Amino acid sequence: MKTPNTPDKGTPASAALNDQDYLALASSMINVQSLTGPVPVDPDIADAMGAFSEDALSADDALDSHFDGVDPTADAEASNNG
């Protein structure tokens, strides 16, 4: 009977995960762990999962995008004054 710490005779000593296999395995583990809530993820693994940083708008630009230059309260103020 083989003990758990004994290497398999058929597995070469140089057998290891390459980077691609490691990232795929780590990505699948992140998916499983995230079922219970937020999980911190290594940036390299996140990149392999397709994550990206959203930098299209700054916070000020995002707020300004809600307004087109017309005061949305102008009609309400005019109707209350007269």
C-alpha positions in Angstrom: 0.0 0.0 0.0 1.3 3.4 -1.0 1.4 6.3 1.6 0.1 9.7 0.6 3.6 11.3 0.7 5.1 8.7 -1.6 5.5 9.9 -5.2 3.9 7.8 -7.9 6.5 5.7 -9.7 4.9 6.6 -13.1 5.1 10.4 -12.5 8.4 12.0 -13.5 10.1 14.1 -10.9 10.0 17.2 -13.2 6.2 17.1 -13.6 4.7 20.4 -12.7 2.0 22.8 -13.7 2.9 25.3 -16.4 1.7 28.9 -16.0 -1.3 28.4 -18.2 -2.5 25.3 -16.3 -1.9 27.1 -12.9 -4.0 30.1 -13.9 -6.8 27.9 -15.2 -6.8 25.9 -12.0 -6.6 29.0 -9.8 -9.4 30.6 -11.8 -11.7 27.7 -11.3 -11.0 27.7 -7.5 -11.8 31.4 -7.4 -15.2 30.7 -9.1 -16.0 28.0 -6.5 -14.9 30.2 -3.5 -16.9 33.2 -4.8 -20.1 31.3 -4.4 -20.1 32.2 -0.7 -19.1 35.9 -1.1 -16.4 38.2 -2.2 -12.9 36.7 -2.6 -9.6 38.6 -2.9 -7.9 37.6 -6.2 -4.3 37.9 -7.2 -3.9 40.4 -10.0 -2.3 37.8 -12.4 -5.2 35.4 -11.8 -7.8 38.2 -12.3 -6.1 39.1 -15.5 -6.3 35.5 -16.7 -10.0 35.5 -15.8 -10.6 38.5 -18.0 -10.9 41.2 -15.3 -10.1 44.7 -16.2 -10.0 48.1 -14.5 -12.6 50.5 -15.5 -10.9 53.8 -16.1 -13.1 55.3 -18.8 -14.7 57.9 -16.5 -13.4 59.7 -13.5 -15.8 60.1 -10.6 -16.3 63.8 -11.6 -16.9 62.9 -15.2 -19.4 60.2 -14.2 -21.3 62.7 -12.1 -21.2 65.4 -14.8 -22.5 62.9 -17.4 -25.9 62.9 -15.6 -26.5 66.5 -16.6 -26.6 67.9 -20.2 -26.2 71.6 -19.2 -30.0 72.1 -18.6 -31.0 72.5 -15.0 -33.4 69.6 -14.3 -35.1 71.7 -11.5 -35.7 74.8 -13.7 -39.2 73.7 -14.8 -40.3 72.9 -11.2 -39.0 76.2 -9.9 -40.7 78.2 -12.6 -44.1 76.6 -12.0 -43.8 77.2 -8.2 -43.2 80.9 -8.7 -46.3 81.9 -10.4 
